[in-house]
Amino acid sequence: MSLGGGARMVLAILLLTGCGRSSDADMWDCQLGVQKGNSGRSAADVAERARDIDACMTARGYRLDTGKPACRQGTVTSNCYLRK
């Protein structure tokens, strides 16, 4: 199957305009992974959970926006993470 010129142009525009994953989707994936990894542990392991979420988001190409007062390590708000 061959794409016509117009279809190729639309595909190129979609790829270039960031039709990829959002920080919200990445945050949900990280939270789910951390919850699975921490199942059966006590709620007192909050610091470890925070490190795991931060490490997951870092591995996906984000950094914590420390310029916002409400944003701290282990936050579960995708607005607190910026693309590197």
N, CA, C and O atoms as a GROMACS GRO file, in nm:
protein
  336
    1MET      N    1   0.085  -0.118   0.000
    1MET     CA    2   0.000   0.000   0.000
    1MET      C    3   0.089   0.124   0.000
    1MET      O    4   0.182   0.133   0.080
    2SER      N    5   0.062   0.214  -0.087
    2SER     CA    6   0.143   0.334  -0.103
    2SER      C    7   0.062   0.456  -0.060
    2SER      O    8  -0.057   0.467  -0.089
    3LEU      N    9   0.128   0.547   0.010
    3LEU     CA   10   0.063   0.670   0.052
    3LEU      C   11   0.079   0.775  -0.056
    3LEU      O   12   0.187   0.790  -0.113
    4GLY      N   13  -0.028   0.850  -0.083
    4GLY     CA   14  -0.019   0.960  -0.178
    4GLY      C   15   0.052   1.078  -0.114
    4GLY      O   16   0.080   1.078   0.006
    5GLY      N   17   0.082   1.178  -0.196
    5GLY     CA   18   0.154   1.295  -0.147
    5GLY      C   19   0.083   1.365  -0.032
    5GLY      O   20   0.147   1.406   0.064
    6GLY      N   21  -0.050   1.379  -0.042
    6GLY     CA   22  -0.127   1.445   0.063
    6GLY      C   23  -0.125   1.366   0.192
    6GLY      O   24  -0.112   1.423   0.300
    7ALA      N   25  -0.138   1.234   0.181
    7ALA     CA   26  -0.137   1.150   0.301
    7ALA      C   27  -0.001   1.153   0.368
    7ALA      O   28   0.009   1.153   0.490
    8ARG      N   29   0.104   1.155   0.287
    8ARG     CA   30   0.239   1.164   0.344
    8ARG      C   31   0.258   1.295   0.419
    8ARG      O   32   0.322   1.298   0.524
    9MET      N   33   0.203   1.403   0.364
    9MET     CA   34   0.215   1.535   0.425
    9MET      C   35   0.142   1.536   0.560
    9MET      O   36   0.195   1.587   0.658
   10VAL      N   37   0.022   1.481   0.564
   10VAL     CA   38  -0.055   1.475   0.689
   10VAL      C   39   0.019   1.392   0.792
   10VAL      O   40   0.027   1.431   0.909
   11LEU      N   41   0.073   1.279   0.751
   11LEU     CA   42   0.149   1.194   0.842
   11LEU      C   43   0.271   1.267   0.896
   11LEU      O   44   0.300   1.259   1.016
   12ALA      N   45   0.342   1.338   0.811
   12ALA     CA   46   0.460   1.414   0.854
   12ALA      C   47   0.421   1.523   0.954
   12ALA      O   48   0.491   1.544   1.053
   13ILE      N   49   0.311   1.591   0.929
   13ILE     CA   50   0.266   1.697   1.020
   13ILE      C   51   0.229   1.639   1.156
   13ILE      O   52   0.264   1.695   1.259
   14LEU      N   53   0.159   1.526   1.156
   14LEU     CA   54   0.121   1.464   1.282
   14LEU      C   55   0.244   1.422   1.362
   14LEU      O   56   0.249   1.439   1.484
   15LEU      N   57   0.343   1.367   1.294
   15LEU     CA   58   0.465   1.324   1.363
   15LEU      C   59   0.544   1.442   1.417
   15LEU      O   60   0.600   1.434   1.526
   16LEU      N   61   0.548   1.550   1.342
   16LEU     CA   62   0.627   1.667   1.383
   16LEU      C   63   0.558   1.752   1.489
   16LEU      O   64   0.625   1.827   1.561
   17THR      N   65   0.426   1.742   1.500
   17THR     CA   66   0.356   1.826   1.597
   17THR      C   67   0.340   1.760   1.732
   17THR      O   68   0.265   1.808   1.817
   18GLY      N   69   0.409   1.651   1.753
   18GLY     CA   70   0.409   1.590   1.886
   18GLY      C   71   0.286   1.507   1.914
   18GLY      O   72   0.225   1.518   2.020
   19CYS      N   73   0.251   1.425   1.822
   19CYS     CA   74   0.136   1.339   1.840
   19CYS      C   75   0.176   1.218   1.926
   19CYS      O   76   0.118   1.111   1.914
   20GLY      N   77   0.274   1.237   2.011
   20GLY     CA   78   0.325   1.130   2.096
   20GLY      C   79   0.257   1.129   2.231
   20GLY      O   80   0.150   1.187   2.250
   21ARG      N   81   0.321   1.065   2.324
   21ARG     CA   82   0.266   1.052   2.458
   21ARG      C   83   0.271   1.185   2.531
   21ARG      O   84   0.356   1.270   2.506
   22SER      N   85   0.178   1.202   2.621
   22SER     CA   86   0.175   1.323   2.703
   22SER      C   87   0.236   1.295   2.839
   22SER      O   88   0.256   1.179   2.877
   23SER      N   89   0.266   1.401   2.912
   23SER     CA   90   0.321   1.383   3.047
   23SER      C   91   0.216   1.317   3.137
   23SER      O   92   0.252   1.245   3.230
   24ASP      N   93   0.086   1.343   3.110
   24ASP     CA   94  -0.019   1.278   3.188
   24ASP      C   95  -0.014   1.126   3.171
   24ASP      O   96  -0.024   1.052   3.269
   25ALA      N   97   0.000   1.081   3.046
   25ALA     CA   98   0.005   0.936   3.020
   25ALA      C   99   0.128   0.874   3.084
   25ALA      O  100   0.121   0.766   3.141
   26ASP      N  101   0.241   0.943   3.074
   26ASP     CA  102   0.363   0.891   3.136
   26ASP      C  103   0.350   0.886   3.287
   26ASP      O  104   0.396   0.791   3.350
   27MET      N  105   0.288   0.988   3.347
   27MET     CA  106   0.270   0.990   3.492
   27MET      C  107   0.182   0.873   3.535
   27MET      O  108   0.212   0.807   3.634
   28TRP      N  109   0.073   0.848   3.463
   28TRP     CA  110  -0.014   0.735   3.497
   28TRP      C  111   0.062   0.603   3.490
   28TRP      O  112   0.049   0.518   3.577
   29ASP      N  113   0.142   0.587   3.384
   29ASP     CA  114   0.222   0.465   3.370
   29ASP      C  115   0.319   0.449   3.487
   29ASP      O  116   0.335   0.340   3.542
   30CYS      N  117   0.384   0.558   3.525
   30CYS     CA  118   0.479   0.553   3.637
   30CYS      C  119   0.408   0.519   3.767
   30CYS      O  120   0.456   0.435   3.845
   31GLN      N  121   0.295   0.583   3.792
   31GLN     CA  122   0.220   0.555   3.915
   31GLN      C  123   0.177   0.409   3.921
   31GLN      O  124   0.188   0.344   4.025
   32LEU      N  125   0.127   0.358   3.809
   32LEU     CA  126   0.083   0.219   3.804
   32LEU      C  127   0.199   0.124   3.830
   32LEU      O  128   0.187   0.028   3.906
   33GLY      N  129   0.313   0.152   3.766
   33GLY     CA  130   0.431   0.068   3.787
   33GLY      C  131   0.479   0.069   3.930
   33GLY      O  132   0.518  -0.035   3.984
   34VAL      N  133   0.478   0.185   3.993
   34VAL     CA  134   0.521   0.198   4.132
   34VAL      C  135   0.424   0.126   4.224
   34VAL      O  136   0.466   0.058   4.318
   35GLN      N  137   0.294   0.139   4.198
   35GLN     CA  138   0.195   0.070   4.281
   35GLN      C  139   0.212  -0.081   4.272
   35GLN      O  140   0.204  -0.151   4.373
   36LYS      N  141   0.236  -0.131   4.151
   36LYS     CA  142   0.258  -0.275   4.134
   36LYS      C  143   0.384  -0.320   4.208
   36LYS      O  144   0.384  -0.424   4.273
   37GLY      N  145   0.489  -0.241   4.197
   37GLY     CA  146   0.615  -0.275   4.262
   37GLY      C  147   0.610  -0.267   4.413
   37GLY      O  148   0.685  -0.336   4.482
   38ASN      N  149   0.522  -0.182   4.466
   38ASN     CA  150   0.512  -0.162   4.610
   38ASN      C  151   0.395  -0.236   4.673
   38ASN      O  152   0.365  -0.215   4.790
   39SER      N  153   0.329  -0.322   4.597
   39SER     CA  154   0.213  -0.390   4.655
   39SER      C  155   0.256  -0.476   4.773
   39SER      O  156   0.358  -0.545   4.768
   40GLY      N  157   0.178  -0.469   4.877
   40GLY     CA  158   0.208  -0.546   4.997
   40GLY      C  159   0.297  -0.473   5.097
   40GLY      O  160   0.316  -0.520   5.209
   41ARG      N  161   0.351  -0.358   5.057
   41ARG     CA  162   0.434  -0.280   5.149
   41ARG      C  163   0.346  -0.186   5.229
   41ARG      O  164   0.233  -0.157   5.192
   42SER      N  165   0.400  -0.139   5.338
   42SER     CA  166   0.322  -0.050   5.425
   42SER      C  167   0.314   0.090   5.364
   42SER      O  168   0.393   0.126   5.277
   43ALA      N  169   0.218   0.166   5.409
   43ALA     CA  170   0.202   0.304   5.363
   43ALA      C  171   0.317   0.392   5.409
   43ALA      O  172   0.332   0.504   5.360
   44ALA      N  173   0.398   0.343   5.502
   44ALA     CA  174   0.511   0.420   5.553
   44ALA      C  175   0.624   0.432   5.450
   44ALA      O  176   0.717   0.509   5.470
   45ASP      N  177   0.615   0.357   5.343
   45ASP     CA  178   0.719   0.361   5.240
   45ASP      C  179   0.696   0.474   5.139
   45ASP      O  180   0.725   0.459   5.020
   46VAL      N  181   0.643   0.586   5.187
   46VAL     CA  182   0.611   0.700   5.101
   46VAL      C  183   0.737   0.757   5.036
   46VAL      O  184   0.734   0.792   4.918
   47ALA      N  185   0.846   0.766   5.109
   47ALA     CA  186   0.970   0.821   5.054
   47ALA      C  187   1.021   0.734   4.940
   47ALA      O  188   1.068   0.786   4.839
   48GLU      N  189   1.012   0.603   4.955
   48GLU     CA  190   1.056   0.513   4.848
   48GLU      C  191   0.966   0.527   4.726
   48GLU      O  192   1.015   0.525   4.613
   49ARG      N  193   0.837   0.541   4.748
   49ARG     CA  194   0.742   0.560   4.639
   49ARG      C  195   0.774   0.688   4.563
   49ARG      O  196   0.771   0.690   4.440
   50ALA      N  197   0.804   0.795   4.636
   50ALA     CA  198   0.838   0.923   4.575
   50ALA      C  199   0.963   0.910   4.488
   50ALA      O  200   0.967   0.964   4.377
   51ARG      N  201   1.063   0.841   4.538
   51ARG     CA  202   1.187   0.822   4.460
   51ARG      C  203   1.159   0.741   4.334
   51ARG      O  204   1.214   0.770   4.228
   52ASP      N  205   1.075   0.639   4.346
   52ASP     CA  206   1.044   0.554   4.232
   52ASP      C  207   0.969   0.630   4.122
   52ASP      O  208   0.998   0.612   4.004
   53ILE      N  209   0.874   0.714   4.161
   53ILE     CA  210   0.800   0.794   4.063
   53ILE      C  211   0.894   0.892   3.995
   53ILE      O  212   0.890   0.907   3.873
   54ASP      N  213   0.978   0.959   4.073
   54ASP     CA  214   1.073   1.055   4.017
   54ASP      C  215   1.170   0.985   3.921
   54ASP      O  216   1.200   1.038   3.814
   55ALA      N  217   1.220   0.869   3.958
   55ALA     CA  218   1.312   0.794   3.872
   55ALA      C  219   1.244   0.751   3.744
   55ALA      O  220   1.304   0.756   3.637
   56CYS      N  221   1.119   0.709   3.753
   56CYS     CA  222   1.043   0.668   3.634
   56CYS      C  223   1.024   0.786   3.539
   56CYS      O  224   1.045   0.772   3.418
   57MET      N  225   0.984   0.900   3.592
   57MET     CA  226   0.963   1.017   3.506
   57MET      C  227   1.095   1.065   3.446
   57MET      O  228   1.098   1.108   3.331
   58THR      N  229   1.203   1.057   3.522
   58THR     CA  230   1.335   1.095   3.470
   58THR      C  231   1.375   1.002   3.356
   58THR      O  232   1.428   1.048   3.254
   59ALA      N  233   1.350   0.874   3.372
   59ALA     CA  234   1.383   0.776   3.268
   59ALA      C  235   1.302   0.800   3.141
   59ALA      O  236   1.345   0.763   3.033
   60ARG      N  237   1.187   0.860   3.153
   60ARG     CA  238   1.102   0.888   3.037
   60ARG      C  239   1.131   1.024   2.975
   60ARG      O  240   1.062   1.067   2.883
   61GLY      N  241   1.233   1.093   3.027
   61GLY     CA  242   1.276   1.219   2.965
   61GLY      C  243   1.220   1.344   3.028
   61GLY      O  244   1.214   1.448   2.962
   62TYR      N  245   1.179   1.337   3.152
   62TYR     CA  246   1.126   1.454   3.222
   62TYR      C  247   1.218   1.495   3.335
   62TYR      O  248   1.299   1.416   3.383
   63ARG      N  249   1.203   1.621   3.378
   63ARG     CA  250   1.271   1.668   3.497
   63ARG      C  251   1.169   1.743   3.582
   63ARG      O  252   1.074   1.801   3.530
   64LEU      N  253   1.191   1.741   3.712
   64LEU     CA  254   1.100   1.806   3.805
   64LEU      C  255   1.115   1.958   3.792
   64LEU      O  256   1.227   2.009   3.791
   65ASP      N  257   1.005   2.028   3.784
   65ASP     CA  258   1.005   2.174   3.775
   65ASP      C  259   1.012   2.230   3.917
   65ASP      O  260   0.910   2.255   3.981
   66THR      N  261   1.134   2.251   3.965
   66THR     CA  262   1.154   2.298   4.102
   66THR      C  263   1.121   2.446   4.119
   66THR      O  264   1.125   2.498   4.231
   67GLY      N  265   1.090   2.514   4.010
   67GLY     CA  266   1.052   2.654   4.018
   67GLY      C  267   0.912   2.675   4.073
   67GLY      O  268   0.877   2.786   4.115
   68LYS      N  269   0.832   2.571   4.074
   68LYS     CA  270   0.696   2.580   4.128
   68LYS      C  271   0.698   2.535   4.274
   68LYS      O  272   0.744   2.425   4.304
   69PRO      N  273   0.649   2.619   4.366
   69PRO     CA  274   0.653   2.585   4.508
   69PRO      C  275   0.581   2.454   4.542
   69PRO      O  276   0.621   2.384   4.634
   70ALA      N  277   0.476   2.420   4.470
   70ALA     CA  278   0.398   2.300   4.501
   70ALA      C  279   0.464   2.172   4.448
   70ALA      O  280   0.419   2.062   4.479
   71CYS      N  281   0.569   2.187   4.368
   71CYS     CA  282   0.633   2.071   4.306
   71CYS      C  283   0.754   2.026   4.386
   71CYS      O  284   0.849   2.101   4.406
   72ARG      N  285   0.747   1.902   4.432
   72ARG     CA  286   0.858   1.845   4.508
   72ARG      C  287   0.880   1.702   4.460
   72ARG      O  288   0.795   1.646   4.391
   73GLN      N  289   0.991   1.645   4.496
   73GLN     CA  290   1.022   1.510   4.451
   73GLN      C  291   0.912   1.413   4.489
   73GLN      O  292   0.863   1.414   4.602
   74GLY      N  293   0.873   1.330   4.394
   74GLY     CA  294   0.771   1.230   4.419
   74GLY      C  295   0.629   1.280   4.399
   74GLY      O  296   0.533   1.209   4.428
   75THR      N  297   0.616   1.402   4.349
   75THR     CA  298   0.483   1.454   4.324
   75THR      C  299   0.411   1.368   4.221
   75THR      O  300   0.475   1.310   4.133
   76VAL      N  301   0.282   1.360   4.232
   76VAL     CA  302   0.205   1.280   4.138
   76VAL      C  303   0.125   1.369   4.044
   76VAL      O  304   0.021   1.329   3.991
   77THR      N  305   0.173   1.491   4.025
   77THR     CA  306   0.110   1.586   3.934
   77THR      C  307   0.197   1.601   3.812
   77THR      O  308   0.312   1.644   3.821
   78SER      N  309   0.142   1.565   3.697
   78SER     CA  310   0.220   1.571   3.574
   78SER      C  311   0.262   1.714   3.539
   78SER      O  312   0.361   1.734   3.469
   79ASN      N  313   0.188   1.814   3.587
   79ASN     CA  314   0.223   1.955   3.561
   79ASN      C  315   0.356   1.993   3.623
   79ASN      O  316   0.415   2.095   3.585
   80CYS      N  317   0.406   1.914   3.716
   80CYS     CA  318   0.531   1.944   3.783
   80CYS      C  319   0.653   1.888   3.708
   80CYS      O  320   0.766   1.907   3.751
   81TYR      N  321   0.630   1.821   3.597
   81TYR     CA  322   0.741   1.764   3.521
   81TYR      C  323   0.749   1.829   3.383
   81TYR      O  324   0.649   1.846   3.314
   82LEU      N  325   0.870   1.865   3.345
   82LEU     CA  326   0.897   1.926   3.216
   82LEU      C  327   0.985   1.832   3.132
   82LEU      O  328   1.065   1.757   3.187
   83ARG      N  329   0.968   1.838   3.001
   83ARG     CA  330   1.055   1.761   2.912
   83ARG      C  331   1.197   1.814   2.923
   83ARG      O  332   1.218   1.934   2.934
   84LYS      N  333   1.294   1.723   2.921
   84LYS     CA  334   1.436   1.764   2.928
   84LYS      C  335   1.477   1.827   2.798
   84LYS      O  336   1.592   1.868   2.783
   0.00000   0.00000   0.00000
